[in-house]
Amino acid sequence: MTNQQTPPRNRGLLRFSAIWFQRLALAVICAMTLGVAAPAAAQDEPLIVGVHESPPFVSEEEGRFSGMAIDLWEYLAKELELEYRYVPFDTVSEMVNATAAGELDVAVTNLTITETRAERIEFTQPWFDSGLRIMVNDSGSNGLWDLLRGLRDSGFLTAYAWLGFVVLAATFGYTLFDRHFDKSFPKRWRDGLAESFYSVMTIATSGKPPARKNLFGWFGRVWQGLWLVFGVIVVAFVTSSVTSVMTTLSLRGEIHSVADLGGRVIAVTDGSTAEEFAQAAGLAVVPFPNISRSADALLRGHVDAIIGDKPVLEYFANNHPAAPFSVVGAVFNPDKYGFGLPPQSPLRKPLTVEVIGAREDGTIRELAVQYFGSNP
């Protein structure tokens, strides 16, 4: 059998092809090692983008979303040729949990980058610098109505109702007693009840005895003395309760910084960094789904102040000029916003690159001026 050998020319061609194949393989390996991404493949399905309403970053009207965070996301998605659909969430914590579980591809709102969140989800490059401030109700006292509301919230009106019942019972008892034992007491029930009511109220409001006959000697004097003690207690209770409520009402207008929040009830957005800060500071916290609900509680006097993101509070106050809202104090607890991504998301690098580009070419600055004016 004769052995067939490859002609020299063909052997050279094979060696040449092998060398170029090795070089191509090496180039692909180097590209993967250095993190150079290959062109993205076509999307099978639209991305699921979670959003949380927080004007001016995310606003919803008739099912359409707008705001600075929405505008920036849509700009980035257009640059990367991404298709998506929005899914709204009531609270920030719900949206972060869904992102950590891989149920969302991107979380879009004024989402603060924190260590706790970074342990669960990934973030893009920060695109906005922020911090916390305080919003208060600066309407001041509205007189009698504020006083009555304060007495109600403190439980004093219930005690006043019981005192009223005691006064009425005492009035009726005095009338029955005097009609039976005092011959000079008015015989008509109307006049007798009026006389007894005057006697009871004299004791209850001044702690002084009225001009009454002593019909039972020493026992009568002891009984009158006990009524005087009751009157002093009533006067002291009413005076102290009204003073306490009026003091509280006046103090509500004296919040100027975090140092003034001790002993106050503070509204925060559920799952926000404001809630984390307030809890760490030992403040009494009431979480609400969004700024609108917090502001409503502040107007109704259910909370004393709101801690929230500086741009959100300022935007809300400026867009509700008829409401008595004021944002007070300096910025504290500075932070940065970024878009949230599930762990090991392939979108992190391309989105981060586009965020950096949007910052460098002035796109983010233009959006900030659009929503916050010349000094965002």
C-alpha positions, 0 to 999 in steps of 0.5 A, spaced: 500 500 500 502 506 498 502 512 503 499 519 500 503 525 503 500 532 503 503 536 498 508 541 501 504 547 498 498 544 502 502 543 508 503 550 508 496 552 508 494 548 513 499 551 518 497 558 516 490 557 518 492 553 524 496 560 526 490 564 525 485 560 528 489 560 535 490 568 534 483 568 534 481 564 540 487 568 544 483 574 542 476 572 544 479 569 551 483 576 552 476 580 550 473 575 555 478 576 561 478 584 560 471 584 560 470 587 553 462 585 552 460 582 545 454 586 542 448 584 546 443 579 543 436 581 541 431 581 547 426 575 547 422 579 552 421 586 554 425 588 561 421 589 567 422 595 570 419 597 577 417 604 579 415 607 585 412 614 585 416 619 588 415 626 585 419 629 582 423 623 580 417 618 579 410 621 578 404 617 575 398 620 571 393 616 568 397 610 568 403 614 565 409 615 568 414 621 568 419 624 572 427 625 572 428 618 574 423 616 568 426 621 563 433 618 565 432 611 564 428 612 558 434 616 555 439 610 557 434 605 554 434 608 548 441 609 547 442 601 549 436 599 544 432 596 550 425 594 550 421 594 557 415 595 561 413 598 567 411 595 574 409 600 579 410 598 587 407 602 593 413 602 597 421 602 596 422 596 600 417 592 596 421 594 590 428 592 593 425 585 595 423 584 588 429 586 585 433 582 590 429 576 588 430 577 581 423 579 579 425 585 576 430 587 571 431 594 573 428 598 579 427 606 578 426 611 583 430 616 587 433 609 590 439 611 595 445 607 595 446 604 601 451 598 604 445 594 606 441 594 599 448 593 596 449 587 600 442 584 596 442 588 589 447 591 585 447 599 583 449 603 577 453 609 577 450 614 582 446 619 578 444 624 583 447 627 590 442 628 595 441 628 603 435 628 608 431 634 610 425 636 615 418 638 613 414 641 618 407 644 618 408 652 620 401 654 620 401 655 627 395 654 632 388 655 630 386 657 636 380 653 639 379 648 634 387 646 635 386 646 642 380 641 642 383 637 637 389 636 642 385 635 648 382 629 644 388 626 641 391 626 648 385 623 651 383 629 656 376 630 652 374 623 655 376 625 662 372 631 661 366 628 659 366 624 665 367 630 669 360 633 666 357 626 667 359 627 675 356 635 675 350 633 672 349 627 677 351 632 683 346 637 680 340 632 680 342 630 687 343 636 690 336 638 687 333 632 690 336 633 697 335 640 698 327 640 696 326 635 701 330 638 707 331 645 705 324 649 706 326 655 703 329 651 696 325 653 690 319 649 689 319 649 681 324 644 678 327 648 673 329 654 678 331 648 683 336 645 678 338 652 676 340 653 683 343 646 684 347 647 678 350 654 680 352 651 686 356 645 683 359 649 678 362 654 683 365 648 687 368 645 680 371 651 677 373 655 683 374 650 689 370 655 693 364 653 697 357 657 695 353 660 700 349 655 702 345 653 709 348 648 713 343 643 715 346 637 718 351 640 723 358 637 723 357 632 718 354 637 713 361 641 714 365 635 713 361 633 707 362 641 704 369 640 705 369 634 701 366 637 695 371 643 696 377 638 695 373 635 689 373 642 686 380 643 687 382 637 684 377 639 678 380 645 677 388 643 677 386 637 672 383 642 667 388 647 668 394 642 667 391 639 661 389 645 657 396 648 659 400 641 657 396 641 650 397 648 649 405 647 650 405 641 645 402 646 640 407 651 641 413 646 641 410 644 634 412 650 631 419 650 634 422 644 629 429 647 626 433 641 626 434 634 627 436 636 635 429 638 635 426 632 634 426 628 640 420 626 643 416 628 637 412 623 632 416 623 625 413 621 618 417 617 614 417 613 607 416 606 608 423 602 607 427 609 605 433 611 608 429 616 612 426 611 616 433 607 617 436 614 620 430 616 624 430 609 627 437 609 629 436 616 632 431 613 637 425 617 634 418 615 634 417 613 627 410 612 623 412 609 616 407 611 610 407 609 603 409 615 600 410 623 601 403 624 599 400 620 605 406 623 610 404 630 608 396 629 609 398 626 616 402 632 618 396 637 616 392 633 620 396 633 626 397 626 627 405 627 626 409 633 628 414 633 622 417 629 616 424 626 615 425 625 607 429 626 601 431 633 600 429 634 593 422 630 594 420 635 600 422 641 597 419 639 590 412 637 594 412 644 598 413 648 592 408 645 588 403 645 594 403 653 595 397 653 599 399 648 604 402 650 610 409 646 609 416 649 610 422 645 609 427 647 615 434 645 617 440 643 613 441 637 609 444 631 613 445 624 612 448 625 605 447 620 600 447 618 592 441 615 588 442 609 583 438 604 579 437 598 582 439 591 579 438 584 581 445 580 583 449 579 577 445 583 572 448 583 565 445 590 565 450 593 570 456 595 566 452 598 560 447 602 564 453 604 568 457 606 562 451 610 559 450 613 566 457 616 566 456 618 559 450 622 561 453 625 566 459 627 562 455 630 556 450 634 561 444 630 560 443 629 567 445 636 569 439 638 564 434 634 567 436 636 574 435 644 571 428 642 568 425 639 574 429 643 580 431 650 576 438 653 576 440 650 583 438 643 583 
